[in-house]
Amino acid sequence: MKYTKILLIILIAITFNACSTSLNQESIDKSNNQQISQLLDELHKKDVKIENLENEIQKLKEDAKK
């Protein structure tokens, strides 16, 4: 009976730990997805800025030829 109680406590502890780990991993994944999304947004903004600067350079080159 004594060993049965110990085994039951160990089983409960393992189950609780597994559930906690699973929830933590989901939270980490969600946080990582948010960070990736933010980085992609920043990259897109910088790409747009680069395109605008390239267009401006092209216009200045055309104006310089005139």
All heavy atoms as TSV, in Angstrom:
chain	resi	resn	atom	element	x	y	z
A	1	MET	N	N	0.831	-1.200	0.000
A	1	MET	CA	C	0.000	0.000	0.000
A	1	MET	C	C	0.875	1.263	0.000
A	1	MET	O	O	0.542	2.234	-0.658
A	1	MET	CB	C	-0.913	-0.044	1.231
A	1	MET	CG	C	-1.923	1.051	1.258
A	1	MET	SD	S	-3.188	0.710	0.031
A	1	MET	CE	C	-4.260	2.026	0.304
A	2	LYS	N	N	1.961	1.202	0.755
A	2	LYS	CA	C	2.857	2.360	0.841
A	2	LYS	C	C	3.443	2.681	-0.531
A	2	LYS	O	O	3.492	3.835	-0.941
A	2	LYS	CB	C	3.970	2.046	1.841
A	2	LYS	CG	C	4.935	3.167	2.058
A	2	LYS	CD	C	5.977	2.791	3.101
A	2	LYS	CE	C	6.995	3.885	3.269
A	2	LYS	NZ	N	8.049	3.496	4.210
A	3	TYR	N	N	3.874	1.649	-1.251
A	3	TYR	CA	C	4.469	1.862	-2.579
A	3	TYR	C	C	3.425	2.336	-3.586
A	3	TYR	O	O	3.727	3.108	-4.482
A	3	TYR	CB	C	5.146	0.578	-3.073
A	3	TYR	CG	C	6.336	0.186	-2.230
A	3	TYR	CD1	C	6.319	-0.960	-1.442
A	3	TYR	CD2	C	7.474	0.984	-2.216
A	3	TYR	CE1	C	7.409	-1.307	-0.662
A	3	TYR	CE2	C	8.578	0.645	-1.439
A	3	TYR	CZ	C	8.538	-0.503	-0.667
A	3	TYR	OH	O	9.617	-0.838	0.095
A	4	THR	N	N	2.200	1.901	-3.426
A	4	THR	CA	C	1.128	2.314	-4.328
A	4	THR	C	C	0.892	3.820	-4.201
A	4	THR	O	O	0.724	4.509	-5.202
A	4	THR	CB	C	-0.177	1.544	-4.009
A	4	THR	OG1	O	0.090	0.161	-4.009
A	4	THR	CG2	C	-1.248	1.856	-5.020
A	5	LYS	N	N	0.891	4.333	-2.981
A	5	LYS	CA	C	0.703	5.768	-2.766
A	5	LYS	C	C	1.856	6.556	-3.392
A	5	LYS	O	O	1.647	7.589	-4.036
A	5	LYS	CB	C	0.608	6.083	-1.271
A	5	LYS	CG	C	-0.681	5.647	-0.639
A	5	LYS	CD	C	-0.708	6.027	0.824
A	5	LYS	CE	C	-1.984	5.534	1.491
A	5	LYS	NZ	N	-2.005	5.858	2.936
A	6	ILE	N	N	3.071	6.052	-3.188
A	6	ILE	CA	C	4.244	6.734	-3.754
A	6	ILE	C	C	4.164	6.735	-5.272
A	6	ILE	O	O	4.406	7.763	-5.919
A	6	ILE	CB	C	5.550	6.069	-3.259
A	6	ILE	CG1	C	5.715	6.312	-1.758
A	6	ILE	CG2	C	6.756	6.616	-4.016
A	6	ILE	CD1	C	6.864	5.556	-1.135
A	7	LEU	N	N	3.804	5.605	-5.865
A	7	LEU	CA	C	3.683	5.522	-7.322
A	7	LEU	C	C	2.585	6.449	-7.835
A	7	LEU	O	O	2.739	7.084	-8.877
A	7	LEU	CB	C	3.414	4.083	-7.761
A	7	LEU	CG	C	4.597	3.131	-7.661
A	7	LEU	CD1	C	4.147	1.699	-7.993
A	7	LEU	CD2	C	5.720	3.551	-8.576
A	8	LEU	N	N	1.486	6.534	-7.098
A	8	LEU	CA	C	0.391	7.423	-7.488
A	8	LEU	C	C	0.845	8.886	-7.438
A	8	LEU	O	O	0.561	9.669	-8.349
A	8	LEU	CB	C	-0.823	7.205	-6.581
A	8	LEU	CG	C	-2.076	8.004	-6.925
A	8	LEU	CD1	C	-2.540	7.657	-8.332
A	8	LEU	CD2	C	-3.175	7.731	-5.929
A	9	ILE	N	N	1.573	9.257	-6.400
A	9	ILE	CA	C	2.083	10.628	-6.283
A	9	ILE	C	C	3.058	10.927	-7.417
A	9	ILE	O	O	3.015	11.999	-8.030
A	9	ILE	CB	C	2.743	10.833	-4.903
A	9	ILE	CG1	C	1.669	10.829	-3.817
A	9	ILE	CG2	C	3.535	12.134	-4.869
A	9	ILE	CD1	C	2.209	10.820	-2.406
A	10	ILE	N	N	3.935	9.971	-7.726
A	10	ILE	CA	C	4.874	10.161	-8.834
A	10	ILE	C	C	4.134	10.323	-10.149
A	10	ILE	O	O	4.455	11.197	-10.960
A	10	ILE	CB	C	5.878	8.985	-8.895
A	10	ILE	CG1	C	6.816	9.030	-7.703
A	10	ILE	CG2	C	6.667	9.009	-10.199
A	10	ILE	CD1	C	7.701	7.809	-7.553
A	11	LEU	N	N	3.103	9.513	-10.378
A	11	LEU	CA	C	2.317	9.594	-11.611
A	11	LEU	C	C	1.629	10.949	-11.724
A	11	LEU	O	O	1.633	11.571	-12.785
A	11	LEU	CB	C	1.280	8.465	-11.652
A	11	LEU	CG	C	0.385	8.418	-12.875
A	11	LEU	CD1	C	1.224	8.173	-14.126
A	11	LEU	CD2	C	-0.662	7.344	-12.728
A	12	ILE	N	N	1.066	11.434	-10.624
A	12	ILE	CA	C	0.405	12.744	-10.632
A	12	ILE	C	C	1.427	13.841	-10.913
A	12	ILE	O	O	1.173	14.762	-11.702
A	12	ILE	CB	C	-0.326	12.988	-9.290
A	12	ILE	CG1	C	-1.539	12.045	-9.189
A	12	ILE	CG2	C	-0.768	14.440	-9.159
A	12	ILE	CD1	C	-2.204	12.035	-7.833
A	13	ALA	N	N	2.601	13.746	-10.288
A	13	ALA	CA	C	3.638	14.757	-10.497
A	13	ALA	C	C	4.097	14.769	-11.947
A	13	ALA	O	O	4.282	15.840	-12.547
A	13	ALA	CB	C	4.811	14.503	-9.564
A	14	ILE	N	N	4.292	13.604	-12.533
A	14	ILE	CA	C	4.724	13.517	-13.935
A	14	ILE	C	C	3.662	14.094	-14.855
A	14	ILE	O	O	3.961	14.846	-15.785
A	14	ILE	CB	C	5.065	12.058	-14.305
A	14	ILE	CG1	C	6.349	11.635	-13.591
A	14	ILE	CG2	C	5.213	11.899	-15.809
A	14	ILE	CD1	C	6.656	10.153	-13.722
A	15	THR	N	N	2.409	13.761	-14.601
A	15	THR	CA	C	1.306	14.267	-15.422
A	15	THR	C	C	1.221	15.792	-15.335
A	15	THR	O	O	1.078	16.478	-16.345
A	15	THR	CB	C	-0.031	13.637	-14.983
A	15	THR	OG1	O	0.080	12.220	-15.056
A	15	THR	CG2	C	-1.173	14.102	-15.856
A	16	PHE	N	N	1.319	16.321	-14.110
A	16	PHE	CA	C	1.267	17.774	-13.929
A	16	PHE	C	C	2.427	18.445	-14.649
A	16	PHE	O	O	2.252	19.467	-15.321
A	16	PHE	CB	C	1.299	18.121	-12.439
A	16	PHE	CG	C	1.344	19.593	-12.171
A	16	PHE	CD1	C	0.198	20.362	-12.330
A	16	PHE	CD2	C	2.517	20.214	-11.777
A	16	PHE	CE1	C	0.228	21.727	-12.099
A	16	PHE	CE2	C	2.555	21.572	-11.547
A	16	PHE	CZ	C	1.412	22.328	-11.699
A	17	ASN	N	N	3.602	17.873	-14.523
A	17	ASN	CA	C	4.786	18.439	-15.170
A	17	ASN	C	C	4.627	18.418	-16.691
A	17	ASN	O	O	4.983	19.378	-17.375
A	17	ASN	CB	C	6.031	17.662	-14.743
A	17	ASN	CG	C	7.296	18.336	-15.185
A	17	ASN	OD1	O	7.309	19.537	-15.408
A	17	ASN	ND2	N	8.348	17.575	-15.328
A	18	ALA	N	N	4.101	17.343	-17.222
A	18	ALA	CA	C	3.899	17.243	-18.671
A	18	ALA	C	C	2.900	18.293	-19.156
A	18	ALA	O	O	3.109	18.923	-20.195
A	18	ALA	CB	C	3.426	15.841	-19.037
A	19	CYS	N	N	1.828	18.480	-18.408
A	19	CYS	CA	C	0.832	19.491	-18.795
A	19	CYS	C	C	1.437	20.897	-18.735
A	19	CYS	O	O	1.197	21.712	-19.617
A	19	CYS	CB	C	-0.386	19.408	-17.883
A	19	CYS	SG	S	-1.370	17.922	-18.121
A	20	SER	N	N	2.199	21.163	-17.689
A	20	SER	CA	C	2.839	22.481	-17.555
A	20	SER	C	C	3.802	22.726	-18.702
A	20	SER	O	O	3.842	23.819	-19.272
A	20	SER	CB	C	3.595	22.572	-16.230
A	20	SER	OG	O	2.709	22.467	-15.156
A	21	THR	N	N	4.586	21.714	-19.041
A	21	THR	CA	C	5.547	21.842	-20.131
A	21	THR	C	C	4.836	22.104	-21.450
A	21	THR	O	O	5.263	22.934	-22.250
A	21	THR	CB	C	6.421	20.570	-20.231
A	21	THR	OG1	O	7.067	20.360	-18.985
A	21	THR	CG2	C	7.439	20.684	-21.320
A	22	SER	N	N	3.742	21.404	-21.671
A	22	SER	CA	C	2.978	21.586	-22.902
A	22	SER	C	C	2.428	23.009	-22.997
A	22	SER	O	O	2.503	23.648	-24.050
A	22	SER	CB	C	1.839	20.573	-22.949
A	22	SER	OG	O	1.043	20.787	-24.081
A	23	LEU	N	N	1.874	23.515	-21.898
A	23	LEU	CA	C	1.331	24.874	-21.893
A	23	LEU	C	C	2.440	25.895	-22.091
A	23	LEU	O	O	2.266	26.892	-22.813
A	23	LEU	CB	C	0.587	25.146	-20.587
A	23	LEU	CG	C	-0.720	24.380	-20.395
A	23	LEU	CD1	C	-1.277	24.626	-18.993
A	23	LEU	CD2	C	-1.743	24.771	-21.444
A	24	ASN	N	N	3.582	25.674	-21.455
A	24	ASN	CA	C	4.705	26.593	-21.632
A	24	ASN	C	C	5.179	26.608	-23.084
A	24	ASN	O	O	5.505	27.661	-23.625
A	24	ASN	CB	C	5.869	26.204	-20.713
A	24	ASN	CG	C	5.612	26.565	-19.275
A	24	ASN	OD1	O	4.763	27.386	-18.964
A	24	ASN	ND2	N	6.358	25.943	-18.373
A	25	GLN	N	N	5.226	25.431	-23.714
A	25	GLN	CA	C	5.671	25.358	-25.102
A	25	GLN	C	C	4.700	26.098	-26.019
A	25	GLN	O	O	5.123	26.795	-26.937
A	25	GLN	CB	C	5.815	23.897	-25.538
A	25	GLN	CG	C	6.449	23.736	-26.904
A	25	GLN	CD	C	7.854	24.305	-26.961
A	25	GLN	OE1	O	8.654	24.087	-26.069
A	25	GLN	NE2	N	8.149	25.051	-28.001
A	26	GLU	N	N	3.402	25.969	-25.746
A	26	GLU	CA	C	2.418	26.689	-26.548
A	26	GLU	C	C	2.603	28.199	-26.394
A	26	GLU	O	O	2.525	28.945	-27.377
A	26	GLU	CB	C	1.001	26.298	-26.122
A	26	GLU	CG	C	0.590	24.904	-26.554
A	26	GLU	CD	C	-0.793	24.519	-26.042
A	26	GLU	OE1	O	-1.554	25.423	-25.625
A	26	GLU	OE2	O	-1.100	23.325	-26.064
A	27	SER	N	N	2.869	28.637	-25.167
A	27	SER	CA	C	3.090	30.056	-24.918
A	27	SER	C	C	4.345	30.542	-25.635
A	27	SER	O	O	4.350	31.629	-26.230
A	27	SER	CB	C	3.219	30.297	-23.413
A	27	SER	OG	O	3.513	31.634	-23.153
A	28	ILE	N	N	5.403	29.746	-25.601
A	28	ILE	CA	C	6.654	30.101	-26.288
A	28	ILE	C	C	6.419	30.178	-27.791
A	28	ILE	O	O	6.880	31.104	-28.454
A	28	ILE	CB	C	7.764	29.086	-25.942
A	28	ILE	CG1	C	8.198	29.256	-24.491
A	28	ILE	CG2	C	8.955	29.238	-26.876
A	28	ILE	CD1	C	9.083	28.148	-23.969
A	29	ASP	N	N	5.696	29.206	-28.338
A	29	ASP	CA	C	5.411	29.206	-29.774
A	29	ASP	C	C	4.613	30.441	-30.174
A	29	ASP	O	O	4.893	31.067	-31.203
A	29	ASP	CB	C	4.652	27.938	-30.175
A	29	ASP	CG	C	5.510	26.698	-30.124
A	29	ASP	OD1	O	6.755	26.824	-30.064
A	29	ASP	OD2	O	4.935	25.580	-30.134
A	30	LYS	N	N	3.624	30.799	-29.374
A	30	LYS	CA	C	2.804	31.976	-29.685
A	30	LYS	C	C	3.664	33.236	-29.656
A	30	LYS	O	O	3.566	34.093	-30.535
A	30	LYS	CB	C	1.660	32.087	-28.681
A	30	LYS	CG	C	0.700	33.223	-28.978
A	30	LYS	CD	C	-0.404	33.307	-27.948
A	30	LYS	CE	C	-1.501	32.360	-28.304
A	30	LYS	NZ	N	-2.701	32.541	-27.454
A	31	SER	N	N	4.525	33.335	-28.649
A	31	SER	CA	C	5.413	34.497	-28.533
A	31	SER	C	C	6.369	34.561	-29.721
A	31	SER	O	O	6.598	35.641	-30.288
A	31	SER	CB	C	6.205	34.411	-27.231
A	31	SER	OG	O	7.131	35.460	-27.142
A	32	ASN	N	N	6.924	33.418	-30.098
A	32	ASN	CA	C	7.837	33.378	-31.246
A	32	ASN	C	C	7.116	33.792	-32.526
A	32	ASN	O	O	7.680	34.516	-33.348
A	32	ASN	CB	C	8.437	31.978	-31.408
A	32	ASN	CG	C	9.496	31.678	-30.374
A	32	ASN	OD1	O	9.993	32.565	-29.699
A	32	ASN	ND2	N	9.844	30.411	-30.243
A	33	ASN	N	N	5.887	33.335	-32.698
A	33	ASN	CA	C	5.115	33.701	-33.889
A	33	ASN	C	C	4.869	35.207	-33.936
A	33	ASN	O	O	4.934	35.824	-35.005
A	33	ASN	CB	C	3.795	32.939	-33.929
A	33	ASN	CG	C	3.979	31.490	-34.299
A	33	ASN	OD1	O	5.003	31.104	-34.843
A	33	ASN	ND2	N	2.991	30.667	-33.986
A	34	GLN	N	N	4.597	35.801	-32.784
A	34	GLN	CA	C	4.391	37.251	-32.743
A	34	GLN	C	C	5.668	37.993	-33.105
A	34	GLN	O	O	5.636	38.980	-33.855
A	34	GLN	CB	C	3.922	37.678	-31.348
A	34	GLN	CG	C	2.502	37.281	-31.027
A	34	GLN	CD	C	2.107	37.603	-29.594
A	34	GLN	OE1	O	2.954	37.857	-28.751
A	34	GLN	NE2	N	0.811	37.574	-29.315
A	35	GLN	N	N	6.793	37.515	-32.583
A	35	GLN	CA	C	8.072	38.161	-32.889
A	35	GLN	C	C	8.402	38.035	-34.371
A	35	GLN	O	O	8.870	38.989	-35.000
A	35	GLN	CB	C	9.194	37.554	-32.046
A	35	GLN	CG	C	9.113	37.928	-30.588
A	35	GLN	CD	C	10.173	37.239	-29.749
A	35	GLN	OE1	O	10.768	36.259	-30.166
A	35	GLN	NE2	N	10.400	37.752	-28.552
A	36	ILE	N	N	8.152	36.857	-34.942
A	36	ILE	CA	C	8.409	36.654	-36.370
A	36	ILE	C	C	7.529	37.575	-37.193
A	36	ILE	O	O	7.986	38.191	-38.159
A	36	ILE	CB	C	8.186	35.171	-36.753
A	36	ILE	CG1	C	9.307	34.313	-36.156
A	36	ILE	CG2	C	8.130	35.000	-38.266
A	36	ILE	CD1	C	9.053	32.821	-36.268
A	37	SER	N	N	6.279	37.702	-36.805
A	37	SER	CA	C	5.352	38.576	-37.518
A	37	SER	C	C	5.827	40.034	-37.467
A	37	SER	O	O	5.792	40.746	-38.474
A	37	SER	CB	C	3.961	38.455	-36.914
A	37	SER	OG	O	3.051	39.265	-37.589
A	38	GLN	N	N	6.284	40.467	-36.306
A	38	GLN	CA	C	6.782	41.833	-36.171
A	38	GLN	C	C	8.021	42.054	-37.036
A	38	GLN	O	O	8.157	43.095	-37.691
A	38	GLN	CB	C	7.114	42.137	-34.706
A	38	GLN	CG	C	5.893	42.282	-33.824
A	38	GLN	CD	C	6.257	42.425	-32.356
A	38	GLN	OE1	O	7.398	42.211	-31.959
A	38	GLN	NE2	N	5.274	42.773	-31.541
A	39	LEU	N	N	8.918	41.075	-37.052
A	39	LEU	CA	C	10.120	41.208	-37.877
A	39	LEU	C	C	9.775	41.256	-39.359
A	39	LEU	O	O	10.374	42.031	-40.114
A	39	LEU	CB	C	11.081	40.044	-37.591
A	39	LEU	CG	C	11.773	40.092	-36.228
A	39	LEU	CD1	C	12.541	38.800	-35.999
A	39	LEU	CD2	C	12.689	41.280	-36.126
A	40	LEU	N	N	8.810	40.446	-39.775
A	40	LEU	CA	C	8.393	40.475	-41.173
A	40	LEU	C	C	7.773	41.821	-41.531
A	40	LEU	O	O	8.007	42.342	-42.630
A	40	LEU	CB	C	7.411	39.334	-41.460
A	40	LEU	CG	C	8.017	37.936	-41.507
A	40	LEU	CD1	C	6.919	36.880	-41.621
A	40	LEU	CD2	C	8.997	37.809	-42.655
A	41	ASP	N	N	7.005	42.390	-40.617
A	41	ASP	CA	C	6.429	43.720	-40.847
A	41	ASP	C	C	7.528	44.765	-41.002
A	41	ASP	O	O	7.464	45.628	-41.890
A	41	ASP	CB	C	5.496	44.118	-39.700
A	41	ASP	CG	C	4.185	43.360	-39.717
A	41	ASP	OD1	O	3.854	42.754	-40.756
A	41	ASP	OD2	O	3.483	43.368	-38.676
A	42	GLU	N	N	8.537	44.690	-40.139
A	42	GLU	CA	C	9.645	45.637	-40.231
A	42	GLU	C	C	10.397	45.476	-41.553
A	42	GLU	O	O	10.769	46.465	-42.188
A	42	GLU	CB	C	10.613	45.435	-39.066
A	42	GLU	CG	C	10.085	45.930	-37.743
A	42	GLU	CD	C	11.074	45.720	-36.609
A	42	GLU	OE1	O	12.287	45.791	-36.851
A	42	GLU	OE2	O	10.608	45.481	-35.483
A	43	LEU	N	N	10.619	44.235	-41.974
A	43	LEU	CA	C	11.290	43.991	-43.253
A	43	LEU	C	C	10.496	44.576	-44.410
A	43	LEU	O	O	11.061	45.177	-45.323
A	43	LEU	CB	C	11.494	42.490	-43.474
A	43	LEU	CG	C	12.685	41.857	-42.784
A	43	LEU	CD1	C	12.663	40.346	-42.976
A	43	LEU	CD2	C	13.976	42.419	-43.315
A	44	HIS	N	N	9.176	44.384	-44.360
A	44	HIS	CA	C	8.329	44.918	-45.428
A	44	HIS	C	C	8.427	46.445	-45.479
A	44	HIS	O	O	8.542	47.033	-46.566
A	44	HIS	CB	C	6.886	44.483	-45.219
A	44	HIS	CG	C	5.951	45.045	-46.224
A	44	HIS	ND1	N	5.963	44.644	-47.543
A	44	HIS	CD2	C	4.996	46.001	-46.138
A	44	HIS	CE1	C	5.053	45.323	-48.213
A	44	HIS	NE2	N	4.455	46.159	-47.380
A	45	LYS	N	N	8.393	47.092	-44.308
A	45	LYS	CA	C	8.502	48.553	-44.272
A	45	LYS	C	C	9.834	49.016	-44.851
A	45	LYS	O	O	9.895	49.996	-45.600
A	45	LYS	CB	C	8.361	49.053	-42.838
A	45	LYS	CG	C	6.968	48.955	-42.281
A	45	LYS	CD	C	6.918	49.396	-40.838
A	45	LYS	CE	C	5.548	49.178	-40.230
A	45	LYS	NZ	N	5.517	49.523	-38.801
A	46	LYS	N	N	10.904	48.301	-44.515
A	46	LYS	CA	C	12.226	48.678	-45.035
A	46	LYS	C	C	12.309	48.440	-46.541
A	46	LYS	O	O	12.930	49.220	-47.256
A	46	LYS	CB	C	13.312	47.920	-44.290
A	46	LYS	CG	C	13.412	48.335	-42.838
A	46	LYS	CD	C	14.698	47.953	-42.203
A	46	LYS	CE	C	14.741	48.315	-40.747
A	46	LYS	NZ	N	14.806	49.709	-40.442
A	47	ASP	N	N	11.678	47.370	-47.030
A	47	ASP	CA	C	11.646	47.122	-48.472
A	47	ASP	C	C	10.935	48.252	-49.201
A	47	ASP	O	O	11.393	48.714	-50.259
A	47	ASP	CB	C	10.941	45.792	-48.779
A	47	ASP	CG	C	11.829	44.586	-48.565
A	47	ASP	OD1	O	13.054	44.767	-48.454
A	47	ASP	OD2	O	11.291	43.464	-48.522
A	48	VAL	N	N	9.827	48.696	-48.658
A	48	VAL	CA	C	9.084	49.802	-49.265
A	48	VAL	C	C	9.937	51.068	-49.267
A	48	VAL	O	O	9.995	51.798	-50.262
A	48	VAL	CB	C	7.748	50.032	-48.518
A	48	VAL	CG1	C	7.094	51.333	-48.948
A	48	VAL	CG2	C	6.805	48.856	-48.740
A	49	LYS	N	N	10.633	51.307	-48.150
A	49	LYS	CA	C	11.486	52.488	-48.069
A	49	LYS	C	C	12.617	52.413	-49.093
A	49	LYS	O	O	12.932	53.407	-49.763
A	49	LYS	CB	C	12.059	52.599	-46.651
A	49	LYS	CG	C	12.737	53.896	-46.365
A	49	LYS	CD	C	13.093	53.999	-44.887
A	49	LYS	CE	C	13.684	55.344	-44.573
A	49	LYS	NZ	N	13.986	55.484	-43.146
A	50	ILE	N	N	13.202	51.233	-49.247
A	50	ILE	CA	C	14.271	51.047	-50.239
A	50	ILE	C	C	13.740	51.295	-51.643
A	50	ILE	O	O	14.392	51.952	-52.456
A	50	ILE	CB	C	14.895	49.636	-50.115
A	50	ILE	CG1	C	15.723	49.545	-48.839
A	50	ILE	CG2	C	15.748	49.299	-51.325
A	50	ILE	CD1	C	16.187	48.144	-48.501
A	51	GLU	N	N	12.564	50.766	-51.953
A	51	GLU	CA	C	11.974	50.976	-53.276
A	51	GLU	C	C	11.738	52.466	-53.530
A	51	GLU	O	O	11.997	52.968	-54.637
A	51	GLU	CB	C	10.661	50.211	-53.399
A	51	GLU	CG	C	10.845	48.715	-53.558
A	51	GLU	CD	C	9.513	47.975	-53.664
A	51	GLU	OE1	O	8.478	48.616	-53.941
A	51	GLU	OE2	O	9.524	46.758	-53.454
A	52	ASN	N	N	11.251	53.171	-52.513
A	52	ASN	CA	C	11.020	54.614	-52.668
A	52	ASN	C	C	12.331	55.348	-52.922
A	52	ASN	O	O	12.399	56.247	-53.775
A	52	ASN	CB	C	10.329	55.177	-51.421
A	52	ASN	CG	C	8.882	54.731	-51.316
A	52	ASN	OD1	O	8.278	54.332	-52.298
A	52	ASN	ND2	N	8.339	54.790	-50.115
A	53	LEU	N	N	13.367	54.973	-52.192
A	53	LEU	CA	C	14.671	55.613	-52.395
A	53	LEU	C	C	15.235	55.298	-53.776
A	53	LEU	O	O	15.812	56.169	-54.438
A	53	LEU	CB	C	15.647	55.171	-51.309
A	53	LEU	CG	C	15.369	55.728	-49.910
A	53	LEU	CD1	C	16.271	55.055	-48.880
A	53	LEU	CD2	C	15.544	57.227	-49.880
A	54	GLU	N	N	15.059	54.063	-54.232
A	54	GLU	CA	C	15.523	53.696	-55.582
A	54	GLU	C	C	14.780	54.501	-56.642
A	54	GLU	O	O	15.382	54.960	-57.620
A	54	GLU	CB	C	15.350	52.199	-55.817
A	54	GLU	CG	C	16.353	51.340	-55.064
A	54	GLU	CD	C	16.084	49.851	-55.210
A	54	GLU	OE1	O	14.963	49.460	-55.603
A	54	GLU	OE2	O	17.009	49.076	-54.917
A	55	ASN	N	N	13.485	54.674	-56.453
A	55	ASN	CA	C	12.703	55.477	-57.392
A	55	ASN	C	C	13.174	56.933	-57.386
A	55	ASN	O	O	13.272	57.577	-58.441
A	55	ASN	CB	C	11.211	55.408	-57.050
A	55	ASN	CG	C	10.614	54.059	-57.366
A	55	ASN	OD1	O	11.149	53.310	-58.174
A	55	ASN	ND2	N	9.505	53.738	-56.715
A	56	GLU	N	N	13.461	57.436	-56.208
A	56	GLU	CA	C	13.938	58.814	-56.106
A	56	GLU	C	C	15.301	58.962	-56.791
A	56	GLU	O	O	15.545	59.940	-57.492
A	56	GLU	CB	C	14.038	59.209	-54.633
A	56	GLU	CG	C	14.336	60.672	-54.418
A	56	GLU	CD	C	14.305	61.058	-52.947
A	56	GLU	OE1	O	13.588	60.411	-52.179
A	56	GLU	OE2	O	15.014	62.012	-52.608
A	57	ILE	N	N	16.173	57.994	-56.600
A	57	ILE	CA	C	17.484	58.021	-57.263
A	57	ILE	C	C	17.314	58.006	-58.775
A	57	ILE	O	O	17.975	58.749	-59.501
A	57	ILE	CB	C	18.355	56.829	-56.795
A	57	ILE	CG1	C	18.801	57.035	-55.358
A	57	ILE	CG2	C	19.567	56.634	-57.700
A	57	ILE	CD1	C	19.476	55.828	-54.725
A	58	GLN	N	N	16.412	57.177	-59.247
A	58	GLN	CA	C	16.165	57.088	-60.695
A	58	GLN	C	C	15.663	58.427	-61.236
A	58	GLN	O	O	16.103	58.875	-62.290
A	58	GLN	CB	C	15.146	55.971	-60.974
A	58	GLN	CG	C	14.990	55.643	-62.425
A	58	GLN	CD	C	16.270	55.073	-63.027
A	58	GLN	OE1	O	17.059	54.419	-62.348
A	58	GLN	NE2	N	16.493	55.338	-64.288
A	59	LYS	N	N	14.762	59.063	-60.491
A	59	LYS	CA	C	14.255	60.369	-60.923
A	59	LYS	C	C	15.379	61.402	-60.954
A	59	LYS	O	O	15.469	62.214	-61.883
A	59	LYS	CB	C	13.144	60.842	-59.989
A	59	LYS	CG	C	11.846	60.116	-60.176
A	59	LYS	CD	C	10.794	60.606	-59.200
A	59	LYS	CE	C	9.528	59.791	-59.288
A	59	LYS	NZ	N	8.528	60.200	-58.286
A	60	LEU	N	N	16.244	61.379	-59.936
A	60	LEU	CA	C	17.354	62.331	-59.900
A	60	LEU	C	C	18.321	62.096	-61.051
A	60	LEU	O	O	18.843	63.053	-61.640
A	60	LEU	CB	C	18.085	62.227	-58.562
A	60	LEU	CG	C	17.303	62.756	-57.344
A	60	LEU	CD1	C	18.064	62.424	-56.058
A	60	LEU	CD2	C	17.087	64.256	-57.455
A	61	LYS	N	N	18.540	60.830	-61.396
A	61	LYS	CA	C	19.415	60.533	-62.544
A	61	LYS	C	C	18.809	61.049	-63.841
A	61	LYS	O	O	19.503	61.619	-64.683
A	61	LYS	CB	C	19.641	59.016	-62.650
A	61	LYS	CG	C	20.621	58.470	-61.652
A	61	LYS	CD	C	20.815	56.965	-61.845
A	61	LYS	CE	C	21.773	56.373	-60.859
A	61	LYS	NZ	N	21.923	54.912	-61.032
A	62	GLU	N	N	17.493	60.870	-63.992
A	62	GLU	CA	C	16.819	61.355	-65.204
A	62	GLU	C	C	16.868	62.875	-65.273
A	62	GLU	O	O	17.056	63.461	-66.341
A	62	GLU	CB	C	15.378	60.851	-65.222
A	62	GLU	CG	C	15.255	59.369	-65.485
A	62	GLU	CD	C	13.829	58.844	-65.340
A	62	GLU	OE1	O	12.910	59.667	-65.050
A	62	GLU	OE2	O	13.630	57.626	-65.491
A	63	ASP	N	N	16.693	63.530	-64.116
A	63	ASP	CA	C	16.740	64.992	-64.071
A	63	ASP	C	C	18.155	65.483	-64.381
A	63	ASP	O	O	18.326	66.533	-65.019
A	63	ASP	CB	C	16.294	65.520	-62.703
A	63	ASP	CG	C	14.789	65.348	-62.491
A	63	ASP	OD1	O	14.079	65.092	-63.478
A	63	ASP	OD2	O	14.349	65.474	-61.325
A	64	ALA	N	N	19.158	64.761	-63.948
A	64	ALA	CA	C	20.536	65.166	-64.187
A	64	ALA	C	C	20.889	65.060	-65.662
A	64	ALA	O	O	21.714	65.824	-66.184
A	64	ALA	CB	C	21.485	64.294	-63.360
A	65	LYS	N	N	20.262	64.119	-66.387
A	65	LYS	CA	C	20.532	63.967	-67.802
A	65	LYS	C	C	19.948	65.113	-68.615
A	65	LYS	O	O	20.419	65.414	-69.695
A	65	LYS	CB	C	19.973	62.640	-68.322
A	65	LYS	CG	C	20.739	61.423	-67.836
A	65	LYS	CD	C	20.131	60.143	-68.379
A	65	LYS	CE	C	20.856	58.924	-67.874
A	65	LYS	NZ	N	20.239	57.678	-68.361
A	66	LYS	N	N	18.911	65.744	-68.116
A	66	LYS	CA	C	18.228	66.820	-68.863
A	66	LYS	C	C	18.994	68.068	-68.917
A	66	LYS	O	O	19.832	68.589	-68.601
A	66	LYS	CB	C	16.855	67.088	-68.252
A	66	LYS	CG	C	15.899	65.951	-68.440
A	66	LYS	CD	C	14.577	66.306	-67.816
A	66	LYS	CE	C	13.592	65.141	-67.942
A	66	LYS	NZ	N	12.322	65.429	-67.344
